């Protein structure tokens, strides 16, 4: 017997973004690192760029059938234009890509440029997508 539980939504989002960007030939996408965590230092260094950090800004749950997180993708690059290009590309790939772990994606905030005083220039966008929660064995006392 199993119960359905929410999954960590960052795991499939990071994996999908890595796969989609690795298949691209655009120079600004080459060598992109996708992660759910910051590098150990405060700001990404040039050898860590380009870098995409995946955040979860909240989620709706309709258990046992689905969970719908809001994913925020922060894209760091060597300059603001390339950060915006990378954000636009990844946004388009996630919205128009083949069916995968992020189902029925909807754009919440379109790509825009910003600056973090500690981490530098970046471009960011937010989308919501449905995930299928996972099953785990039910333990009976």
N, C-alpha and C positions, 0 to 999 in steps of 0.2 A: 504494500500500500504506500502511496506517495502523497505529499502535499506540495502545492505550488507556492513558490517563494519568489520575491523580487530578486533579480540578478543585479550585479554591479553594472550599470549601463556604460561606464567608461570603457570596459574591456572590449566589447564588440565595436564600439565607435573608434577606438584607437586602432584596432586591427584592420577595420575597413578603410580608414583614412590612409594607413600605411600602404595597404594593397593598391588602392586607387592611385596614390601619388607615385608609387614605385613604377607603375606602368606608363607614366607620362614622359614625353620627350622634351617638354618645355624646359629651358635652362634654369628658370627660377624655381622649378620643382625638384631639380636634381639634388639628390642627397638629403632630402628633407627627413628630419627626425620627428616622429609623432610620439607623444607621451602624455600620460595623465599626471605627471609630476614635473616640477621644475628641476633643472640641473642643480647640483649642490651649491653652486655659487649664486649670488643674488641676481645677477643679470647674465643672460646668455652671452658667451664670448663668440668671436668671429668663427672659430672652428666648430661651434655648436649650431651655427646657422646654415640653412634655414631650419626653423623649429616651429612645430605646432603643438600647443598645449590644449588638451581637451578638458573642459570643466562641465559640471552638472549644476545648473542654476535652479533646480527643483524638478519635481515630476508628479504626474497624476497616476494613480493606481486604480485599475478596475479589475481587481483580482477575482477569479483566478485567471482571467483571460489575457490581460495586457497591462503593461506599464508604459507611460508616455513621458519620458524625460525631456527637458529642455537642454540641449547641448550647446555650449559656447566654445567656439574654436578660435583661439588666439594664435595668429600667424606672425612670427618674427622673421625678419630677413635683414640683409645688409643695408637696405635703404627702404624708405616708406613705399616707393612705387612697386618694388618687388614683393613687399609684404602684402600690398593690396592685390597684386596679380595672383599671388599664391592663395589668398583668401577667396578671391573670385573663382579661381579654378576649382579649389576644393569644394566650395559651396555648390557650384554647378554639377560637379561629379556626384556629390551626395544626393542632390535633388533629382538628377536625371539618370542615375546609375541603375544597374540591373537590380532586381529584387535581392535583398540580402538581409542582414540582421537588423538594419534600421529600416523599418517598414513605414510607408506612407509619410515621408518627410514633408514638413511644411516650414517654410522660411518665416521666422519670427522677426529677426533684425537682419537687414541686408548688410553685406560687407561695408565696413567703414574704417577709416584710419584713426588712430589715437596714439597717445604717448603716456607711458607709465614712467614716473620720475625715477624709479629704481631699475627698471628693466628695458627702457628704451622705446623706440617706435615699433608699432605693430598694427595689424589690421585684424578685425574681429567680425564674426557673424554668429547668429544664434538660430538654431532650428529645433523643432520638436519632431520626434519620430517615435513610432510604437515599437516595442520589443516584446517578445514572447517570454514570459517568466519561466524559470527553470523548475524542474521537479526534483525533489529530494525525498529519500525514503522517510516514511513516517515511523517514528520510534514510539512504541507503546510501552507504558510502564508495566 
